[in-house]
């Protein structure tokens, strides 16, 4: 069995496992990585970019190395290789948890239980829930669904197609490091700089693919493309901008505006402001369904792209031999 088929079967099985089972309930590898990264931070922390870069290299490099060793160990067995790819994909993809949390908040909002929605919001994003009314919570959830479709699903599938199990492990490690130290707190402003920049680089291809697929799978493809082209560059994040703008246009809503993180108020540009309407609770389910469609399409695109690349490489080797 060729490497492209091993990847295709393993990635499909892993994504199916995520859709049916959600995240592993015990011994989650990402949680274990987070604990290890926290221990490395306690050992290395200095208020200096260089030490932060070392932290990023040790943690992300270690994850890639472990993935490479595991893949090399089973490389002679197609069955074991498929199983390893499936397990790695299931571990690093978080689409089911994303949709589950979003729908839980939607049910609370639709029942008029804003307090429960506020309690659940921190499981999904870092906004200050007490500063939000029902519509503000709904907007925060839709924005989080959009961004995390890229971070928790599509980006992982892209790097899995590019580099197999080491790519899956490395992408999730980088994304986790950004969540841990990449934010602009006084402690991590310099120490987390390398993790934040590496996450921008690693997330670039997945964010663009997410934006393209959201436009293709959404209710208003032209609106998604129009919002992406008009507003994405105004967003402070180079990767969240295209994704959120495309989702906003695809759903026909306005995203962005004033928000609060950890007591810090930010005034972000409005995405799809000219054509969109305010987000309401019912839009959360629409965003969740769009996220699911995008994830499935991303699996097909990345598997096909790897297949084409493998055949092209084989043909080139044949001409050179």
C-alpha positions as a Python dict, from the first residue, in 0.01 Angstrom:
ca = {
    (1, 'X'): (0, 0, 0),
    (2, 'X'): (140, 338, -101),
    (3, 'X'): (199, 622, 141),
    (4, 'X'): (-80, 826, -16),
    (5, 'X'): (-333, 548, 48),
    (6, 'X'): (-207, 499, 403),
    (7, 'X'): (-262, 868, 464),
    (8, 'X'): (-604, 870, 295),
    (9, 'X'): (-740, 574, 492),
    (10, 'X'): (-587, 691, 819),
    (11, 'X'): (-700, 1054, 787),
    (12, 'X'): (-1054, 949, 692),
    (13, 'X'): (-1074, 706, 983),
    (14, 'X'): (-937, 965, 1223),
    (15, 'X'): (-1181, 1235, 1113),
    (16, 'X'): (-1467, 985, 1134),
    (17, 'X'): (-1353, 896, 1485),
    (18, 'X'): (-1364, 1261, 1582),
    (19, 'X'): (-1714, 1305, 1433),
    (20, 'X'): (-1850, 996, 1608),
    (21, 'X'): (-1656, 989, 1934),
    (22, 'X'): (-1522, 1339, 1995),
    (23, 'X'): (-1198, 1391, 2183),
    (24, 'X'): (-1042, 1111, 2389),
    (25, 'X'): (-1190, 1149, 2737),
    (26, 'X'): (-879, 1035, 2924),
    (27, 'X'): (-512, 1062, 2849),
    (28, 'X'): (-557, 1315, 2568),
    (29, 'X'): (-218, 1359, 2396),
    (30, 'X'): (-274, 1734, 2355),
    (31, 'X'): (-333, 1770, 2729),
    (32, 'X'): (-17, 1571, 2797),
    (33, 'X'): (175, 1796, 2561),
    (34, 'X'): (36, 2102, 2738),
    (35, 'X'): (160, 1973, 3073),
    (36, 'X'): (504, 1903, 2928),
    (37, 'X'): (518, 2246, 2763),
    (38, 'X'): (421, 2405, 3094),
    (39, 'X'): (706, 2225, 3267),
    (40, 'X'): (951, 2344, 3001),
    (41, 'X'): (826, 2701, 3045),
    (42, 'X'): (883, 2687, 3421),
    (43, 'X'): (1239, 2577, 3354),
    (44, 'X'): (1326, 2819, 3073),
    (45, 'X'): (1117, 3129, 3128),
    (46, 'X'): (1298, 3459, 3094),
    (47, 'X'): (1150, 3787, 2976),
    (48, 'X'): (1337, 3748, 2648),
    (49, 'X'): (1251, 3646, 2292),
    (50, 'X'): (1551, 3416, 2264),
    (51, 'X'): (1447, 3203, 2558),
    (52, 'X'): (1095, 3192, 2421),
    (53, 'X'): (1228, 3075, 2085),
    (54, 'X'): (1419, 2799, 2262),
    (55, 'X'): (1098, 2696, 2440),
    (56, 'X'): (916, 2681, 2105),
    (57, 'X'): (1194, 2480, 1943),
    (58, 'X'): (1214, 2228, 2226),
    (59, 'X'): (840, 2172, 2250),
    (60, 'X'): (741, 2180, 1883),
    (61, 'X'): (1057, 2002, 1773),
    (62, 'X'): (1000, 1734, 2034),
    (63, 'X'): (646, 1673, 1910),
    (64, 'X'): (763, 1643, 1549),
    (65, 'X'): (1044, 1408, 1651),
    (66, 'X'): (808, 1181, 1846),
    (67, 'X'): (572, 1170, 1549),
    (68, 'X'): (860, 1082, 1317),
    (69, 'X'): (986, 805, 1544),
    (70, 'X'): (637, 657, 1573),
    (71, 'X'): (586, 668, 1195),
    (72, 'X'): (925, 512, 1130),
    (73, 'X'): (856, 234, 1380),
    (74, 'X'): (544, 114, 1193),
    (75, 'X'): (647, 202, 838),
    (76, 'X'): (683, -164, 729),
    (77, 'X'): (323, -245, 823),
    (78, 'X'): (51, -71, 619),
    (79, 'X'): (-214, -170, 874),
    (80, 'X'): (-16, -27, 1164),
    (81, 'X'): (65, 286, 963),
    (82, 'X'): (-303, 345, 887),
    (83, 'X'): (-388, 289, 1253),
    (84, 'X'): (-121, 535, 1367),
    (85, 'X'): (-236, 799, 1118),
    (86, 'X'): (-596, 748, 1230),
    (87, 'X'): (-505, 777, 1596),
    (88, 'X'): (-294, 1087, 1537),
    (89, 'X'): (-568, 1253, 1329),
    (90, 'X'): (-833, 1172, 1588),
    (91, 'X'): (-612, 1313, 1863),
    (92, 'X'): (-530, 1645, 1699),
    (93, 'X'): (-858, 1724, 1521),
    (94, 'X'): (-1117, 1892, 1743),
    (95, 'X'): (-1417, 1949, 1521),
    (96, 'X'): (-1663, 1746, 1727),
    (97, 'X'): (-1580, 1926, 2050),
    (98, 'X'): (-1604, 2261, 1873),
    (99, 'X'): (-1952, 2187, 1738),
    (100, 'X'): (-2070, 2033, 2065),
    (101, 'X'): (-1974, 2335, 2273),
    (102, 'X'): (-2121, 2577, 2019),
    (103, 'X'): (-2452, 2391, 2011),
    (104, 'X'): (-2466, 2378, 2390),
    (105, 'X'): (-2441, 2756, 2407),
    (106, 'X'): (-2699, 2790, 2127),
    (107, 'X'): (-2949, 2577, 2320),
    (108, 'X'): (-2902, 2792, 2629),
    (109, 'X'): (-2951, 3113, 2432),
    (110, 'X'): (-3259, 2982, 2253),
    (111, 'X'): (-3406, 2888, 2592),
    (112, 'X'): (-3340, 3240, 2720),
    (113, 'X'): (-3080, 3116, 2970),
    (114, 'X'): (-2809, 3376, 2916),
    (115, 'X'): (-2637, 3294, 3247),
    (116, 'X'): (-2573, 2934, 3138),
    (117, 'X'): (-2449, 3055, 2802),
    (118, 'X'): (-2204, 3286, 2980),
    (119, 'X'): (-2084, 2996, 3196),
    (120, 'X'): (-2018, 2779, 2892),
    (121, 'X'): (-1854, 3043, 2671),
    (122, 'X'): (-1503, 3015, 2826),
    (123, 'X'): (-1491, 2651, 2710),
    (124, 'X'): (-1497, 2781, 2355),
    (125, 'X'): (-1309, 3112, 2355),
    (126, 'X'): (-1131, 3359, 2579),
    (127, 'X'): (-1387, 3641, 2575),
    (128, 'X'): (-1512, 3800, 2896),
    (129, 'X'): (-1864, 3653, 2909),
    (130, 'X'): (-1998, 3897, 3169),
    (131, 'X'): (-1947, 4184, 2923),
    (132, 'X'): (-2172, 4020, 2660),
    (133, 'X'): (-2546, 4009, 2608),
    (134, 'X'): (-2720, 3724, 2422),
    (135, 'X'): (-2638, 3857, 2075),
    (136, 'X'): (-2280, 3933, 2179),
    (137, 'X'): (-2240, 3574, 2299),
    (138, 'X'): (-2382, 3445, 1971),
    (139, 'X'): (-2135, 3657, 1775),
    (140, 'X'): (-1845, 3536, 1987),
    (141, 'X'): (-1947, 3174, 1928),
    (142, 'X'): (-1979, 3215, 1550),
    (143, 'X'): (-1639, 3387, 1535),
    (144, 'X'): (-1486, 3108, 1744),
    (145, 'X'): (-1643, 2839, 1527),
    (146, 'X'): (-1499, 3006, 1218),
    (147, 'X'): (-1148, 3050, 1355),
    (148, 'X'): (-1131, 2707, 1516),
    (149, 'X'): (-1254, 2534, 1202),
    (150, 'X'): (-919, 2641, 1062),
    (151, 'X'): (-710, 2582, 1374),
    (152, 'X'): (-870, 2262, 1501),
    (153, 'X'): (-964, 2087, 1176),
    (154, 'X'): (-844, 2216, 840),
    (155, 'X'): (-493, 2321, 943),
    (156, 'X'): (-426, 1980, 1095),
    (157, 'X'): (-551, 1802, 781),
    (158, 'X'): (-330, 2021, 563),
    (159, 'X'): (-15, 1946, 761),
    (160, 'X'): (-107, 1579, 787),
    (161, 'X'): (-121, 1566, 408),
    (162, 'X'): (211, 1750, 378),
    (163, 'X'): (413, 1563, 640),
    (164, 'X'): (209, 1271, 774),
    (165, 'X'): (207, 1196, 1145),
    (166, 'X'): (497, 1436, 1222),
    (167, 'X'): (301, 1712, 1046),
    (168, 'X'): (-11, 1639, 1249),
    (169, 'X'): (183, 1638, 1576),
    (170, 'X'): (384, 1948, 1487),
    (171, 'X'): (84, 2155, 1383),
    (172, 'X'): (-110, 2076, 1699),
    (173, 'X'): (199, 2145, 1911),
    (174, 'X'): (249, 2487, 1751),
    (175, 'X'): (-119, 2574, 1785),
    (176, 'X'): (-120, 2468, 2151),
    (177, 'X'): (193, 2670, 2226),
    (178, 'X'): (30, 2977, 2075),
    (179, 'X'): (-272, 2929, 2301),
    (180, 'X'): (-45, 2888, 2605),
    (181, 'X'): (217, 3160, 2556),
    (182, 'X'): (138, 3340, 2230),
    (183, 'X'): (-107, 3593, 2376),
    (184, 'X'): (5, 3944, 2464),
    (185, 'X'): (12, 3922, 2842),
    (186, 'X'): (294, 4095, 3032),
    (187, 'X'): (455, 3757, 3104),
    (188, 'X'): (443, 3633, 2747),
    (189, 'X'): (478, 3949, 2536),
    (190, 'X'): (840, 3867, 2455),
    (191, 'X'): (866, 3505, 2568),
    (192, 'X'): (569, 3399, 2353),
    (193, 'X'): (671, 3595, 2042),
    (194, 'X'): (829, 3298, 1863),
    (195, 'X'): (531, 3071, 1932),
    (196, 'X'): (287, 3332, 1803),
    (197, 'X'): (485, 3396, 1484),
    (198, 'X'): (535, 3026, 1415),
    (199, 'X'): (162, 2970, 1461),
    (200, 'X'): (95, 3243, 1204),
    (201, 'X'): (321, 3066, 955),
    (202, 'X'): (186, 2718, 1024),
    (203, 'X'): (-174, 2835, 1010),
    (204, 'X'): (-142, 3029, 683),
    (205, 'X'): (-229, 2750, 434),
    (206, 'X'): (-509, 2605, 644),
    (207, 'X'): (-669, 2945, 694),
    (208, 'X'): (-678, 3015, 320),
    (209, 'X'): (-817, 2671, 243),
    (210, 'X'): (-1081, 2719, 513),
    (211, 'X'): (-1183, 3051, 363),
    (212, 'X'): (-1209, 2901, 14),
    (213, 'X'): (-1415, 2605, 134),
    (214, 'X'): (-1642, 2823, 348),
    (215, 'X'): (-1718, 3027, 38),
    (216, 'X'): (-1782, 2713, -165),
    (217, 'X'): (-1999, 2542, 98),
    (218, 'X'): (-2184, 2844, 239),
    (219, 'X'): (-2521, 2990, 152),
    (220, 'X'): (-2372, 3289, -32),
    (221, 'X'): (-2045, 3208, -212),
    (222, 'X'): (-2024, 3550, -378),
    (223, 'X'): (-2088, 3725, -50),
    (224, 'X'): (-1814, 3519, 117),
    (225, 'X'): (-1559, 3608, -149),
    (226, 'X'): (-1664, 3973, -142),
    (227, 'X'): (-1628, 3996, 237),
    (228, 'X'): (-1295, 3812, 229),
    (229, 'X'): (-1150, 4047, -32),
    (230, 'X'): (-1287, 4362, 131),
    (231, 'X'): (-1232, 4299, 501),
    (232, 'X'): (-984, 4020, 575),
    (233, 'X'): (-676, 4244, 567),
    (234, 'X'): (-832, 4478, 822),
    (235, 'X'): (-834, 4205, 1088),
    (236, 'X'): (-534, 4206, 1327),
    (237, 'X'): (-475, 3833, 1274),
    (238, 'X'): (-337, 3732, 932),
    (239, 'X'): (-517, 3397, 954),
    (240, 'X'): (-835, 3469, 1146),
    (241, 'X'): (-913, 3758, 910),
    (242, 'X'): (-975, 3553, 592),
    (243, 'X'): (-1158, 3279, 781),
    (244, 'X'): (-1392, 3503, 979),
    (245, 'X'): (-1459, 3730, 681),
    (246, 'X'): (-1543, 3433, 458),
    (247, 'X'): (-1773, 3281, 723),
    (248, 'X'): (-1941, 3618, 773),
    (249, 'X'): (-2013, 3653, 403),
    (250, 'X'): (-2118, 3291, 365),
    (251, 'X'): (-2366, 3323, 653),
    (252, 'X'): (-2480, 3675, 565),
    (253, 'X'): (-2390, 3816, 909),
    (254, 'X'): (-2161, 4082, 1055),
    (255, 'X'): (-1867, 3973, 1266),
    (256, 'X'): (-1600, 4171, 1448),
    (257, 'X'): (-1643, 4496, 1639),
    (258, 'X'): (-1578, 4566, 2006),
    (259, 'X'): (-1475, 4274, 2226),
    (260, 'X'): (-1309, 4213, 2562),
    (261, 'X'): (-1031, 3970, 2651),
    (262, 'X'): (-913, 3939, 3009),
    (263, 'X'): (-1037, 4287, 3092),
    (264, 'X'): (-870, 4435, 2783),
    (265, 'X'): (-1112, 4597, 2536),
    (266, 'X'): (-1033, 4574, 2164),
    (267, 'X'): (-1211, 4752, 1881),
    (268, 'X'): (-1179, 4528, 1578),
    (269, 'X'): (-1302, 4610, 1228),
    (270, 'X'): (-1647, 4490, 1132),
    (271, 'X'): (-1641, 4207, 878),
    (272, 'X'): (-1911, 4199, 609),
    (273, 'X'): (-2054, 4516, 758),
    (274, 'X'): (-2208, 4646, 436),
    (275, 'X'): (-2410, 4335, 351),
    (276, 'X'): (-2446, 4145, 678),
    (277, 'X'): (-2696, 4157, 962),
    (278, 'X'): (-2629, 4116, 1336),
    (279, 'X'): (-2567, 3763, 1460),
    (280, 'X'): (-2849, 3591, 1650),
    (281, 'X'): (-2859, 3261, 1837),
    (282, 'X'): (-2994, 3070, 1539),
    (283, 'X'): (-2682, 3152, 1340),
    (284, 'X'): (-2472, 2934, 1569),
    (285, 'X'): (-2627, 2616, 1428),
    (286, 'X'): (-2574, 2747, 1073),
    (287, 'X'): (-2208, 2814, 1154),
    (288, 'X'): (-2170, 2467, 1310),
    (289, 'X'): (-2311, 2300, 999),
    (290, 'X'): (-2087, 2507, 776),
    (291, 'X'): (-1789, 2406, 990),
    (292, 'X'): (-1876, 2039, 946),
    (293, 'X'): (-1908, 2076, 568),
    (294, 'X'): (-1577, 2260, 549),
    (295, 'X'): (-1402, 1987, 750),
    (296, 'X'): (-1530, 1710, 523),
    (297, 'X'): (-1438, 1903, 210),
    (298, 'X'): (-1093, 1972, 353),
    (299, 'X'): (-1040, 1599, 401),
    (300, 'X'): (-1123, 1537, 36),
    (301, 'X'): (-907, 1822, -92),
    (302, 'X'): (-600, 1732, 116),
    (303, 'X'): (-621, 1361, 36),
    (304, 'X'): (-657, 1435, -335),
    (305, 'X'): (-371, 1687, -327),
    (306, 'X'): (-140, 1436, -162),
    (307, 'X'): (-238, 1174, -418),
    (308, 'X'): (-162, 1408, -708),
    (309, 'X'): (169, 1515, -555),
    (310, 'X'): (273, 1154, -496),
    (311, 'X'): (195, 1054, -855),
    (312, 'X'): (381, 1357, -989),
    (313, 'X'): (684, 1272, -777),
    (314, 'X'): (675, 908, -888),
    (315, 'X'): (651, 1014, -1253),
    (316, 'X'): (949, 1246, -1211),
    (317, 'X'): (1155, 970, -1052),
    (318, 'X'): (1060, 741, -1339),
    (319, 'X'): (1184, 993, -1596),
    (320, 'X'): (1512, 1040, -1411),
    (321, 'X'): (1582, 667, -1378),
}
